Every structure is written in structure tokens, then in C-alpha cells.
């Protein structure tokens, strides 16, 4: 969407329509800000329960707050290892 608004902005400038170009610029900036806020929300949500910040934060279980990967149970042994 942002790319589309940028193209509209450039086209308006080429035509000399400064009023439309101003609107297109505002729309392009609004899309960029919205995208950045969405990315920040994801980072905050990941760090909320784990205490780790940024893209490296593991995905947390919403109910327990524990790392989702750490909660995956290990496969149980079948007991056939000792039988030969």
C-alpha cells in the first residue's frame, strides 16, 4: 500500500498538482508509521512475558508466559532401547 501511495505522490508532483501531492505524501507517511507501529507491537508482545527484547525474543505462551519451544514435551522412550 505504501508503494502505491508513493507512486501517486510522484505522479502528482510530475503533473504539478501540489495539493494532491500533499495528500498522497500524508497517506504514504501514515502507511509507513502504521507499519512501524505494527512491528513494534509484535516486539512488545514477544518481550512481555519472556523478558527478552527484540526480534530474538522467543514466542511465549500467552497463558503461562513460558517459551513455547521449551514447553514442547520430549518424546517418551518406548523401552525398546535395552531389549536386544
MODELLER restraints for C-alpha pairs under 7 A, 6 or more apart:
rsr = mdl.restraints
at = mdl.atoms
rsr.add(forms.Gaussian(group=physical.xy_distance, feature=features.Distance(at['CA:2:A'], at['CA:28:A']), mean=5.27, stdev=0.5))
rsr.add(forms.Gaussian(group=physical.xy_distance, feature=features.Distance(at['CA:2:A'], at['CA:31:A']), mean=5.55, stdev=0.5))
rsr.add(forms.Gaussian(group=physical.xy_distance, feature=features.Distance(at['CA:2:A'], at['CA:32:A']), mean=6.67, stdev=0.5))
rsr.add(forms.Gaussian(group=physical.xy_distance, feature=features.Distance(at['CA:5:A'], at['CA:24:A']), mean=5.82, stdev=0.5))
rsr.add(forms.Gaussian(group=physical.xy_distance, feature=features.Distance(at['CA:5:A'], at['CA:27:A']), mean=6.43, stdev=0.5))
rsr.add(forms.Gaussian(group=physical.xy_distance, feature=features.Distance(at['CA:5:A'], at['CA:28:A']), mean=5.06, stdev=0.5))
rsr.add(forms.Gaussian(group=physical.xy_distance, feature=features.Distance(at['CA:6:A'], at['CA:28:A']), mean=5.89, stdev=0.5))
rsr.add(forms.Gaussian(group=physical.xy_distance, feature=features.Distance(at['CA:8:A'], at['CA:24:A']), mean=6.19, stdev=0.5))
rsr.add(forms.Gaussian(group=physical.xy_distance, feature=features.Distance(at['CA:9:A'], at['CA:21:A']), mean=4.90, stdev=0.5))
rsr.add(forms.Gaussian(group=physical.xy_distance, feature=features.Distance(at['CA:9:A'], at['CA:24:A']), mean=4.89, stdev=0.5))
rsr.add(forms.Gaussian(group=physical.xy_distance, feature=features.Distance(at['CA:9:A'], at['CA:25:A']), mean=5.78, stdev=0.5))
rsr.add(forms.Gaussian(group=physical.xy_distance, feature=features.Distance(at['CA:12:A'], at['CA:18:A']), mean=6.78, stdev=0.5))
rsr.add(forms.Gaussian(group=physical.xy_distance, feature=features.Distance(at['CA:12:A'], at['CA:20:A']), mean=6.17, stdev=0.5))
rsr.add(forms.Gaussian(group=physical.xy_distance, feature=features.Distance(at['CA:12:A'], at['CA:21:A']), mean=4.97, stdev=0.5))
rsr.add(forms.Gaussian(group=physical.xy_distance, feature=features.Distance(at['CA:13:A'], at['CA:21:A']), mean=5.85, stdev=0.5))
rsr.add(forms.Gaussian(group=physical.xy_distance, feature=features.Distance(at['CA:43:A'], at['CA:53:A']), mean=6.99, stdev=0.5))
rsr.add(forms.Gaussian(group=physical.xy_distance, feature=features.Distance(at['CA:43:A'], at['CA:54:A']), mean=5.53, stdev=0.5))
rsr.add(forms.Gaussian(group=physical.xy_distance, feature=features.Distance(at['CA:43:A'], at['CA:55:A']), mean=6.30, stdev=0.5))
rsr.add(forms.Gaussian(group=physical.xy_distance, feature=features.Distance(at['CA:46:A'], at['CA:57:A']), mean=5.96, stdev=0.5))
rsr.add(forms.Gaussian(group=physical.xy_distance, feature=features.Distance(at['CA:46:A'], at['CA:58:A']), mean=6.68, stdev=0.5))
rsr.add(forms.Gaussian(group=physical.xy_distance, feature=features.Distance(at['CA:46:A'], at['CA:59:A']), mean=5.82, stdev=0.5))
rsr.add(forms.Gaussian(group=physical.xy_distance, feature=features.Distance(at['CA:46:A'], at['CA:60:A']), mean=6.47, stdev=0.5))
rsr.add(forms.Gaussian(group=physical.xy_distance, feature=features.Distance(at['CA:47:A'], at['CA:53:A']), mean=5.05, stdev=0.5))
rsr.add(forms.Gaussian(group=physical.xy_distance, feature=features.Distance(at['CA:47:A'], at['CA:57:A']), mean=6.11, stdev=0.5))
rsr.add(forms.Gaussian(group=physical.xy_distance, feature=features.Distance(at['CA:49:A'], at['CA:60:A']), mean=6.36, stdev=0.5))
rsr.add(forms.Gaussian(group=physical.xy_distance, feature=features.Distance(at['CA:49:A'], at['CA:65:A']), mean=4.83, stdev=0.5))
rsr.add(forms.Gaussian(group=physical.xy_distance, feature=features.Distance(at['CA:50:A'], at['CA:60:A']), mean=6.47, stdev=0.5))
rsr.add(forms.Gaussian(group=physical.xy_distance, feature=features.Distance(at['CA:50:A'], at['CA:65:A']), mean=6.49, stdev=0.5))
rsr.add(forms.Gaussian(group=physical.xy_distance, feature=features.Distance(at['CA:50:A'], at['CA:66:A']), mean=6.75, stdev=0.5))
rsr.add(forms.Gaussian(group=physical.xy_distance, feature=features.Distance(at['CA:50:A'], at['CA:67:A']), mean=6.96, stdev=0.5))
rsr.add(forms.Gaussian(group=physical.xy_distance, feature=features.Distance(at['CA:58:A'], at['CA:67:A']), mean=6.08, stdev=0.5))
rsr.add(forms.Gaussian(group=physical.xy_distance, feature=features.Distance(at['CA:59:A'], at['CA:67:A']), mean=5.94, stdev=0.5))
rsr.add(forms.Gaussian(group=physical.xy_distance, feature=features.Distance(at['CA:59:A'], at['CA:68:A']), mean=5.84, stdev=0.5))
rsr.add(forms.Gaussian(group=physical.xy_distance, feature=features.Distance(at['CA:60:A'], at['CA:66:A']), mean=5.40, stdev=0.5))
rsr.add(forms.Gaussian(group=physical.xy_distance, feature=features.Distance(at['CA:60:A'], at['CA:67:A']), mean=4.56, stdev=0.5))
rsr.add(forms.Gaussian(group=physical.xy_distance, feature=features.Distance(at['CA:60:A'], at['CA:68:A']), mean=5.25, stdev=0.5))
rsr.add(forms.Gaussian(group=physical.xy_distance, feature=features.Distance(at['CA:61:A'], at['CA:67:A']), mean=6.28, stdev=0.5))
rsr.add(forms.Gaussian(group=physical.xy_distance, feature=features.Distance(at['CA:61:A'], at['CA:68:A']), mean=5.51, stdev=0.5))
